Amino acid sequence: MRCVDVPRNVSKSLCAAAGENRLHIPVHGMVEGLPLKSTLSPRGAGAYRLHIHSNIWRKLRIDAGAIVEVMLQVDAEPRNPVLPPDFAAGLADQPRALATFNSLTPALRRQIIRYVDQAKQASTREKRIRLLAKRMLERAAKRKKKKSSRKKK
């Protein structure tokens, strides 16, 4: 992974265009003519950093210290991953599990969905769905326990 430090004046413009989503700004654009879809990460003092995936910098044969032309726009389209029907049904059986899954970041939800989709056999897929529903319930219980311990203090 390579990164580009976005200048402060550009960071301010992107931040203003992003509106309420100011911490991690979803963007799309071009790096040396190749399409890019990414999320800007805060680097401090109001500036951001753009991480460039290896499939782009390897094609361009760029390395650390190289100067590249980057064009960015705030990506206003929602990036919420689509839940496969069988996975949605497995989580819907336990509303707390579904609520916990929906509270995760979009990136983590995409990763979990990818894990389910990579199962080659139906039995493996079903097993993963059951396991993930159980993990979501465990995560919900852990959050509940954490909240109750904070209230006691």
KALINGI-V371584 format. One line per field, one symbol per residue. psi: psi as a letter, one per 30 degrees, with the letter a starting at -180 (. if undefined). Layout:
psi->???
This chain:
psi->kllkjkleeeeeeeeeffbfifejjkllbkjhfkkkjakkkkflhgllkkkklffefeefhllkfkklkkkkkkjfkkgkkkkkeeeeeeeffjeeeeeeefflleeeeeeeeeeeffkfkeeeeeeeeeeeeeeeeeeeeeeeeeeeeeef.
